[in-house]
Amino acid sequence: MYGSWATLSKPAFGFLTSFSTQLHSSKGFRNNWSVAYQQPRGLLYRPGKSLECQQFLHSSGFSIFGRVEQRSCISAVLTDENSDMMHIEEDTETVAVLDLDPGLRPYKDHFGYRMKRYISQKTLIEKYEGSLEDFAQGYLKFGFNREKGGIVYREWAPAAQEAQIIGDFNGWDGSNHNMEKDQFGVWCITIPDSGGKAAIPHNSKVKFRFKHGDGVWVDRIPAWIKYASVDATRFAAPYDGVYWDPPRSEMYKFRYPRPPKSAAPRIYEAHVGMSSSEPRVSSYREFADNILPRIKANNYNTVQLMAVMEHSYYGSFGYHVTNFFAVSSRSGTPEDLKYLIDKAHSLGLRVLMDIVHSHVSNNVTDGLNGFDVGQSSQDSYFHTGDRGYHQLWDSRLFNYANWEVLRFLLSNLRWWLEEYKFDGFRFDGVTSMLYHHHGINMEFTGNYNEYFSESTDVDAVVYLMLANNLIHSLLLDATVVAEDVSGVPGLGRPVLEGGIGFDYRLAMAIPDRWIDYLKNKKDEEWSMEEISWSLTNRRYTEKCIAYAESHDQAIVGDKTIAFLLMDQEMYSGMSALVAASPTIDRGIALHKMIHFITMALGGEGYLNFMGNEFGHPEWIDFPREGNNWSYEKCRRQWNLVDEDHMRYQFMYAFDRAMNMLDEKFAFIASRKQMVSCANNEDKVIVFERGDLIFVFNFHPESTYDGYKVGCDMPGIYRVALDSDALEFGGHGRVAHNVDHFTSPEGIPGVPETNFNNRPNSFQVLSPARTCVVYYRVEESSDESVEEGSGIVSVSVSVIEEDNTNAVDRFVEIEETTVVEKDDDGPTLLKGL
């Protein structure tokens, strides 16, 4: 028998029947008949003790509990044997994520309920489809597939009364190609080969024509189409589906394996279409040949590609998807995209795809929305009424409880992983998926009631759990990132623990903080405590991707950090042949500091949007009627950074250096993170990450000579990276060939007697608006000063273990003064 949670349609493949029964007990079961789980209503939880979030966050705060009213409208029927029900009960009795955060325990019923929903759905899929992995190969059945002696085309369209396949191959006359409908709403036709060749030629146009209940015939692009194109010579021309089945000689063959998963992703977010210096749409092959080498040279290890899925409106930035299995034809063919990904892998770069499963373009002519002709939610990809429409995005919303929607979306994930060899995904719009209110007019405060209530869309949560389970079962080393602004607990914990299963979440509050400071506060008003709090305020055991700015801040109507800092002077003051104005000097200094402290303190991974690494001026404005369909501001001006006389090169070089610093010392992945100083008066932040000491001086004027810096391990410290170095557009005030000897502070193991809770300290020169990183020299290091250059050539035995408890191994050394060697000029350590 077929059971469904909420409103599940009949599956297109499987021999199931559907009915609904409810019981009043959430744990009752009877032999050989259906059991319905219903969420308890109006559960009142007693407020628990306030828990210091140091256990769960890197910074202090409180978890707030309160009244929770859970949904009663979602009920479901599971038809199965008694043993299966017992198995589900046992599997959901203990939810491990509750042990990580005791503040979640009042919501045990919520977690248990969604785990039952997840396990039940997965069990049904395994029973009637073989496995979750098999279920996610819908593209082998739906759409166009070569089978012996012909092409088989299948389409799920329960609302259609009649259906045909039309295209170039039959002169767009479907009268001889009528399709047949089965009991599950799937239309099918087999088109025999003709003369030993496929009846539908490769790269020819096709569409699905069907008649709906009003007796009207409509033409739609097949839902599972693998390529779609448009006549670029016709303004606002509709897209056509394209039958894509190239001969073997034209198929791209992958040559390079996937690179291993890095301990911390350094992500370069990129849009292929706008990656050219010229005002036009760039191609996949141009990006592969011209941009990938730049990304590699700047020491990123991951590329995140936006706007890969076909979208008829270019200005949507790829977020209003029309054809989910098709690559964006503006930049080339499926084989061209494969070339790009293979080229990235050859350079050691992993490739993530920006996947949009949170909503669908409202476009009826070109997209999936064209299959909605007013039918019920059970027979549609979407919810009906207000629940099926996103008010802010003007787009349609999936019915994640529908069997065929699950097949479509899960298959979509497997398609991109296996056909194109992507290494993971960045899921867009996760906040919209998680809640019925979609985050609209919602200010999340951290109150747990905001996450676990009747507002939670459990159907979407279950889908995301299934999706993450599938991705990691297909590709163990996959990287999956969630774009979520709400901060819901458990998002970044494994599914088996009761989490939703993402590897990382985007730290979306960080760019908001920087924008607020740059727009609304004078430099003197910047709070070091607030900055460090914003960067460290994340859930313990749930990893974050930190970023100072992304594509969102670059869109027309907003400003990038560089533009906020330097504005109009970027048009006239960026020549390095003349002295920098105070605005440019400040702008470049703070641009480096903001991006670097975000990387070093903000998360377990880092992201930068294409061009922001060198302070790309202006904003992004896609071609539209308001700008006369111009591409002038829909490109990246690489010439600015390639010119030796332009100051953009300094920010670009610093970006390369800070990535190399992580490549060398792996500080982003380190769990050792300690902010020892956030001095609002001095405007100084000092912290340890991994085995490095970071000193940020945000003061606009004050330079501190002999500034005491706390540290964990005793020894000799030297400069590893200096934002004030001349090669980064700085003033060269910090000597790089200086040994900084530590002094013991207080009693070992007694933090209150130490300096800023650190058992050791050393003194540094900290100029205004600079950041300097120090590393500890191992006794076995073989170091020398390169004659005439001041570059320290280092062969350092990097300390790999986590030294969180290194205070226990404290060795007292005599207090000494700083010993300086001849300074031949401020430069980076060689190799950084």
Number of C-alpha atoms within 10 A of each C-alpha: 14 22 26 24 22 18 20 22 24 22 25 20 16 13 12 13 11 15 13 17 15 14 16 12 13 14 13 11 17 11 12 10 14 24 27 24 25 21 22 16 13 14 14 11 13 10 12 15 12 12 16 14 19 15 16 23 18 18 20 14 16 17 18 17 22 15 15 21 18 20 20 13 11 17 19 24 23 26 24 20 14 15 10 14 22 12 12 17 16 11 15 23 14 15 20 16 21 20 12 17 20 16 22 21 17 21 21 16 18 21 24 18 19 20 28 21 25 24 21 24 22 18 19 20 22 15 13 16 16 12 14 23 19 14 19 22 18 21 21 13 15 22 20 23 17 16 12 9 14 18 18 18 22 24 22 25 22 22 19 23 16 18 26 22 27 22 20 15 14 15 8 14 14 17 12 10 15 17 22 15 19 12 12 19 20 19 24 21 19 19 18 17 15 11 7 9 11 16 15 23 15 13 16 16 22 24 24 22 24 23 17 21 13 8 11 9 16 17 20 24 27 31 27 25 23 22 26 30 21 18 11 11 7 8 8 11 12 14 22 23 26 24 23 20 19 13 8 8 7 9 13 15 12 14 11 14 11 19 18 13 16 17 14 21 21 27 26 29 23 23 22 25 24 24 25 21 16 16 16 17 18 20 22 28 21 17 23 20 15 13 19 21 15 13 21 18 12 20 22 26 23 28 27 24 20 21 23 27 24 26 29 27 18 18 14 13 19 22 26 27 30 29 27 28 24 26 25 28 21 21 20 16 20 20 17 20 23 21 21 21 27 26 21 25 23 15 17 18 28 29 27 26 24 22 24 23 22 23 23 27 25 21 19 15 18 27 24 24 22 19 28 20 16 13 17 15 20 20 23 24 29 27 23 19 10 10 15 17 19 19 12 8 13 14 18 25 24 24 23 27 25 26 21 24 22 23 20 22 21 25 25 21 24 23 21 21 20 12 10 18 21 26 29 24 24 23 20 19 20 25 20 22 26 24 23 16 16 20 19 13 7 10 10 14 11 17 14 22 17 20 19 24 19 21 18 20 20 28 22 21 23 23 23 26 24 21 23 22 20 19 23 17 13 14 16 11 16 21 24 21 26 23 19 21 18 21 22 19 20 23 25 23 21 19 23 17 19 22 23 25 25 27 20 24 27 22 29 20 18 21 22 14 15 19 19 11 16 14 11 11 12 9 13 13 12 18 19 22 17 13 19 21 18 21 25 23 22 23 21 18 16 20 23 23 25 30 27 29 25 19 19 14 20 22 17 14 9 15 20 25 27 23 20 17 23 22 17 12 13 21 11 7 19 22 16 15 11 9 11 16 12 9 15 20 19 15 22 26 24 21 22 26 21 19 25 22 22 26 26 25 25 26 25 23 26 28 25 24 21 23 21 26 25 24 27 22 25 20 19 23 20 23 18 13 8 9 12 8 11 15 18 16 20 23 24 21 17 17 11 19 21 12 12 14 14 16 24 27 23 26 25 20 17 27 23 20 23 24 20 19 21 19 19 13 19 20 24 25 19 18 15 17 19 20 21 17 21 21 14 17 12 15 23 24 23 25 24 22 20 24 25 24 24 24 24 26 24 27 21 15 11 14 17 17 11 12 15 18 22 27 29 23 23 22 22 18 22 22 25 25 23 28 30 25 23 16 18 25 21 19 15 18 18 23 22 27 24 19 19 23 22 28 21 24 21 16 14 18 17 13 15 12 14 18 19 20 20 24 28 28 25 23 19 21 16 25 23 21 26 26 26 24 21 21 20 23 21 15 10 9 12 12 12 13 17 12 9 9 12 22 21 22 15 16 15 16 13 15 13 12 10 12 17 15 12 14 19 10 12 17 12 16 13 9 13 11 13 16 10 12 13 11 16 16 18 22 25 24 21 14 14 17
